[in-house]
């Protein structure tokens, strides 16, 4: 577990862009699972506006670690957010964008997306293997769409699961913990004072920390970064 701490959100995003450029450069193809949220939104803006000419978009394949079960033009769609802040501003091949079909039946879509990952990605002991998984963390300690009240989904046999938001009940499709932990590298992007206490509890393993899904991220590669 490695910590990279910066003065503000913009500095976090720029530092992560530099790191991403470094780990992509020697790859023929690069498969990355994206996250939703305010920090990735800023990251995508900076990727598109400051680094657009530096990224090899043609060899980058984009997936999502989780998606809300809404149509792709819905304001809550992680896919729409990425289109608005990144894909609409760069020249990326359409066939490199592998979205979760949030408008479809959640259970069927979780199965379809798990199958897509199995086809497109190399597998390690049967588990799809991303080059990079980008994660956020909620105030409640959730990551991807694995929430504390459904923490058992982390170890699901299925590579993709249907999760339920604890307050709204909104259904979401999410990769499970095995897929996250099998990635070559996992990077948390966590900003805001409101999350500082939760980050400390998880990373310092304070009492009750294991109730937070984010505490279960432990990559088999040993590459886990907190920005």
Secondary structure as UniProt FT lines:
FT   STRAND          2..3
FT   HELIX           9..24
FT   TURN            25..26
FT   STRAND          30..34
FT   HELIX           38..49
FT   TURN            52..54
FT   HELIX           57..59
FT   STRAND          60..64
FT   STRAND          66..68
FT   TURN            72..73
FT   TURN            75..76
FT   HELIX           78..85
FT   HELIX           87..89
FT   HELIX           94..96
FT   TURN            102..103
FT   HELIX           106..120
FT   STRAND          123..124
FT   TURN            125..126
FT   STRAND          127..128
FT   STRAND          132..135
FT   TURN            139..140
FT   TURN            144..145
FT   HELIX           148..155
FT   STRAND          160..164
FT   TURN            166..168
FT   STRAND          171..175
FT   HELIX           177..181
FT   STRAND          186..188
FT   HELIX           193..195
FT   HELIX           196..203
FT   TURN            204..205
FT   TURN            207..208
FT   HELIX           209..211
FT   HELIX           213..216
FT   TURN            220..221
FT   STRAND          224..226
//
